[in-house]
């Protein structure tokens, strides 16, 4: 059962007992977009028009984020994966292409491991898998981010995360005001995510059995902490293609939307080419 807000174009569906906000536009093969931590479906606004010219594009706010319900109590990463699976089934868009950024990319990979029947293929950008990311030296900076959230300094935590973990020094000041505000608002959910025992993990045995098309992308300007993750995924998914957005960082859909759209559309139309960028 779905309800909609005509003014905003945002729909709501009950997914696993949680009210999830989503948008669905365009026609064609389904393409589902999964945002990362701190964000919302609006993160994808710069690329939805280009993608929806050829596809049915679904973007949504993950549980606890922005316009979706924020359940009480400690959540789990498995709930996010189950929500994605249920949303795909509820909206009757299976099999779908799923595109995930950051933690949304980890969720996408775990869906490939758990429910490959729901997928045409996956495109993931810099998934921060817990083990490999620790090899990149991110643990201390992440610990400081969590301490700031616990202390109630959500803005400080968001800035520290952007500048010291995922984007690089000075990036916070360059983000659009709306994106900064969204991150501050969703800081409590980030704390909940990081405290979950299964946070940012995938079933690697099951994922290695996935045989669908895979494109793993990275940003040429991203911090080096993601390099161990990329090497690890290359071993797990040898059939996967790799592509680097040379001038971009952790959010190429926001900073380089035309290149992002071209890459996604190119890979989806011919997965053997590994993207059009």
C-alpha positions as CSV (number, residue, x, y, z in Angstrom):
1,X,0.0,0.0,0.0
2,X,1.4,3.4,-1.0
3,X,0.4,6.9,-0.4
4,X,1.6,10.0,-2.1
5,X,2.2,13.7,-1.7
6,X,1.2,15.4,-4.9
7,X,3.1,18.5,-4.1
8,X,6.5,16.9,-3.6
9,X,6.1,13.8,-5.8
10,X,7.2,11.7,-2.8
11,X,5.3,8.4,-2.2
12,X,5.3,6.3,1.0
13,X,5.1,2.6,1.3
14,X,5.0,0.3,4.4
15,X,8.2,-1.7,4.1
16,X,8.9,-4.3,6.8
17,X,6.7,-2.3,9.2
18,X,8.5,1.0,8.5
19,X,7.1,3.9,6.5
20,X,9.6,4.4,3.6
21,X,9.6,7.5,1.4
22,X,10.4,7.1,-2.3
23,X,10.2,8.6,-5.7
24,X,9.6,6.8,-9.0
25,X,9.9,8.5,-12.4
26,X,10.4,7.5,-16.0
27,X,9.8,4.4,-18.1
28,X,11.9,1.5,-19.1
29,X,14.1,-1.1,-17.3
30,X,14.0,-0.4,-13.6
31,X,16.9,1.4,-12.0
32,X,17.0,1.6,-8.2
33,X,19.3,4.2,-6.5
34,X,20.5,3.6,-2.9
35,X,22.0,6.5,-1.1
36,X,24.8,6.4,1.5
37,X,25.0,7.3,5.1
38,X,23.9,10.7,6.2
39,X,21.9,11.3,2.9
40,X,18.5,11.0,1.3
41,X,17.0,10.3,-2.0
42,X,17.6,14.0,-2.9
43,X,21.3,13.1,-3.2
44,X,20.4,11.6,-6.6
45,X,18.5,14.7,-7.9
46,X,21.3,15.8,-10.2
47,X,21.2,12.5,-12.1
48,X,17.5,11.4,-12.0
49,X,16.5,13.5,-15.1
50,X,19.2,11.9,-17.2
51,X,18.7,8.4,-16.0
52,X,14.9,8.6,-16.2
53,X,15.0,9.5,-19.9
54,X,15.6,5.8,-20.5
55,X,14.7,4.0,-17.3
56,X,12.1,3.7,-14.5
57,X,14.1,5.3,-11.7
58,X,13.3,4.6,-8.1
59,X,15.1,6.5,-5.3
60,X,14.2,6.3,-1.7
61,X,15.1,7.4,1.8
62,X,16.5,4.5,3.8
63,X,14.9,3.8,7.1
64,X,15.9,6.5,9.7
65,X,16.8,9.0,7.0
66,X,14.9,12.3,6.2
67,X,11.3,11.6,5.1
68,X,11.3,7.9,6.0
69,X,10.3,6.7,9.5
70,X,13.1,6.5,12.1
71,X,12.3,3.4,14.3
72,X,13.2,3.4,17.9
73,X,15.9,1.2,19.2
74,X,19.1,-0.2,17.7
75,X,18.8,-1.1,14.1
76,X,20.8,-3.6,12.0
77,X,22.4,-3.5,8.6
78,X,20.4,-6.5,7.6
79,X,17.2,-4.4,8.0
80,X,18.5,-2.0,5.3
81,X,19.1,-4.9,3.0
82,X,15.7,-6.4,3.7
83,X,14.1,-3.0,3.0
84,X,15.8,-2.8,-0.4
85,X,14.6,-6.3,-1.3
86,X,11.1,-5.6,-0.1
87,X,10.9,-2.2,-1.9
88,X,11.9,-3.8,-5.2
89,X,9.2,-6.5,-4.7
90,X,6.5,-4.1,-3.5
91,X,7.0,-1.8,-6.4
92,X,7.2,-4.8,-8.8
93,X,10.4,-3.6,-10.4
94,X,12.3,-6.9,-10.2
95,X,14.7,-7.7,-11.7
96,X,16.2,-4.3,-11.4
97,X,19.5,-2.6,-11.9
98,X,20.6,-1.3,-8.5
99,X,23.1,1.6,-8.1
100,X,24.6,2.2,-4.7
101,X,26.8,4.9,-3.3
102,X,29.0,4.4,-0.2
103,X,27.1,2.5,2.4
104,X,24.3,2.2,-0.2
105,X,26.9,0.3,-2.2
106,X,27.5,-2.1,0.6
107,X,23.7,-2.7,0.9
108,X,23.6,-3.2,-2.9
109,X,26.4,-5.8,-2.7
110,X,24.7,-7.7,0.2
111,X,21.5,-7.8,-1.9
112,X,23.5,-9.3,-4.7
113,X,24.7,-11.9,-2.2
114,X,21.3,-12.6,-0.6
115,X,18.8,-12.1,-3.4
116,X,20.4,-12.2,-6.9
117,X,17.0,-13.1,-8.3
118,X,15.9,-9.5,-7.8
119,X,18.8,-8.1,-9.9
120,X,19.7,-7.4,-13.5
121,X,23.1,-6.1,-12.3
122,X,24.7,-3.7,-9.8
123,X,26.8,-0.6,-10.0
124,X,28.6,0.4,-6.8
125,X,30.7,3.4,-5.9
126,X,33.3,3.1,-3.1
127,X,31.5,0.8,-0.7
128,X,33.2,1.2,2.8
129,X,33.4,-2.5,3.7
130,X,34.3,-2.6,7.4
131,X,37.4,-4.8,7.3
132,X,39.1,-3.5,4.2
133,X,38.3,0.1,5.2
134,X,40.1,-0.4,8.5
135,X,43.2,-1.4,6.5
136,X,43.0,2.1,4.9
137,X,43.3,3.8,8.3
138,X,39.8,5.2,8.8
139,X,39.1,3.8,12.3
140,X,40.4,6.7,14.4
141,X,38.7,9.4,12.4
142,X,35.4,7.4,12.5
143,X,35.7,7.1,16.3
144,X,36.0,10.8,16.6
145,X,32.9,11.3,14.4
146,X,30.9,9.0,16.7
147,X,32.0,10.8,19.8
148,X,30.8,14.1,18.4
149,X,27.4,12.6,17.6
150,X,27.1,11.2,21.1
151,X,28.0,14.6,22.5
152,X,25.2,16.2,20.4
153,X,27.5,18.0,18.0
154,X,25.8,16.8,14.9
155,X,27.1,19.5,12.6
156,X,30.7,19.0,13.9
157,X,30.4,15.3,13.3
158,X,29.1,15.7,9.8
159,X,31.9,18.1,9.0
160,X,34.6,15.8,10.5
161,X,33.2,12.9,8.5
162,X,33.3,14.7,5.2
163,X,36.7,16.3,5.7
164,X,38.6,13.6,7.6
165,X,37.0,10.3,6.3
166,X,35.1,10.2,3.0
167,X,35.8,13.4,1.0
168,X,39.0,15.2,2.0
169,X,40.0,18.4,3.7
170,X,37.9,21.4,2.7
171,X,35.1,19.4,1.1
172,X,32.5,20.3,3.7
173,X,32.6,24.0,2.8
174,X,32.0,23.1,-0.8
175,X,28.9,20.9,-0.3
176,X,25.6,22.4,-1.2
177,X,23.7,23.8,1.8
178,X,20.9,21.4,1.4
179,X,23.2,18.4,1.5
180,X,24.9,19.7,4.6
181,X,21.6,20.2,6.4
182,X,20.5,16.7,5.4
183,X,23.7,15.3,6.8
184,X,23.3,17.1,10.1
185,X,19.7,15.9,10.4
186,X,20.6,12.3,9.8
187,X,23.6,12.2,12.1
188,X,21.7,10.1,14.8
189,X,21.0,7.4,12.2
190,X,24.7,7.3,11.3
191,X,25.5,6.6,14.9
192,X,22.9,3.8,14.9
193,X,24.3,2.3,11.7
194,X,27.9,2.2,13.0
195,X,26.9,0.6,16.3
196,X,25.1,-2.2,14.6
197,X,27.1,-5.4,14.9
198,X,26.7,-6.2,11.2
199,X,27.4,-2.7,10.0
200,X,29.1,-2.4,6.6
201,X,29.5,-6.1,6.2
202,X,28.6,-8.6,3.4
203,X,28.4,-12.3,3.2
204,X,31.6,-12.7,1.1
205,X,31.0,-16.4,0.3
206,X,27.6,-15.7,-1.1
207,X,28.8,-12.6,-2.9
208,X,31.6,-14.5,-4.6
209,X,28.8,-16.7,-6.1
210,X,27.1,-13.7,-7.7
211,X,27.4,-14.0,-11.5
212,X,25.5,-10.9,-12.6
213,X,27.0,-7.8,-14.2
214,X,29.0,-5.7,-11.8
215,X,30.6,-2.2,-12.2
216,X,32.7,-1.0,-9.3
217,X,33.6,2.7,-9.6
218,X,35.9,5.0,-7.6
219,X,36.9,8.7,-7.6
220,X,40.3,9.8,-8.6
221,X,40.1,12.5,-6.0
222,X,38.9,10.3,-3.2
223,X,40.9,9.6,0.0
224,X,43.2,6.6,-0.3
225,X,41.3,4.7,2.4
226,X,39.0,3.2,-0.3
227,X,41.9,1.5,-2.2
228,X,42.0,-1.7,0.0
229,X,38.2,-2.0,-0.5
230,X,38.6,-1.8,-4.3
231,X,41.4,-4.5,-4.3
232,X,39.2,-6.7,-2.1
233,X,36.2,-6.5,-4.4
234,X,38.4,-7.2,-7.4
235,X,39.3,-10.5,-5.8
236,X,35.7,-11.3,-4.7
237,X,34.1,-10.4,-8.0
238,X,36.6,-11.1,-10.8
239,X,33.9,-10.6,-13.4
240,X,33.4,-7.1,-12.3
241,X,34.4,-4.1,-14.3
242,X,36.2,-1.2,-12.7
243,X,36.1,2.5,-13.7
244,X,37.5,5.7,-12.1
245,X,35.9,9.1,-12.3
246,X,39.2,11.0,-12.7
247,X,38.1,14.4,-11.4
248,X,35.6,13.2,-8.9
249,X,35.5,12.0,-5.3
250,X,33.1,10.1,-3.2
251,X,29.9,11.5,-4.7
252,X,30.3,11.7,-8.5
253,X,26.5,11.7,-9.0
254,X,26.5,15.1,-7.3
255,X,29.7,16.6,-8.6
256,X,29.9,15.1,-12.1
257,X,26.3,14.2,-12.9
258,X,26.7,14.1,-16.7
259,X,29.7,11.8,-16.5
260,X,27.8,9.6,-14.0
261,X,24.7,9.4,-16.1
262,X,26.8,8.5,-19.2
263,X,28.6,5.8,-17.3
264,X,25.5,4.2,-15.8
265,X,23.5,4.3,-19.1
266,X,26.5,2.9,-21.0
267,X,27.0,0.0,-18.6
268,X,23.4,-0.9,-18.4
269,X,23.0,-0.9,-22.2
270,X,26.1,-3.1,-22.7
271,X,27.6,-4.5,-19.5
272,X,30.4,-6.0,-21.4
273,X,31.8,-2.6,-22.1
274,X,32.2,-1.6,-18.4
275,X,30.6,1.8,-18.7
276,X,30.7,4.6,-21.2
277,X,32.9,7.1,-19.4
